[in-house]
Amino acid sequence: MNLLEIPTEQFPLNHARYNHIMDELHLAARGFEQLQQQGWPNGKELDSKLMQIRADLQSVWELVQETERQLATSVASKR
């Protein structure tokens, strides 16, 4: 099986899924920040934790992309 030929919709974290999750985390973080302003306890802390999760997901995405580049280079060098 050529790992570079996995259909996009079957890949565990494709670009569309990544963008969707990033957007949802950002919306949730901003929502808690706004709730803090209305008196919700710990809203700023929840905002901060969600933004850290978002940063961690970005690191995961960068590793996925780097792995794809390495696989592509490996396949190309075998030809």
Secondary structure, 3 states (H helix, E strand, C coil): CCHHHCCHHHCCCCHHHHHHHHHHHHHHHHHHHHHHHCCCCCHHHHHHHHHHHHHHHHHHHHHHHHHHHHHHHHHHHCC
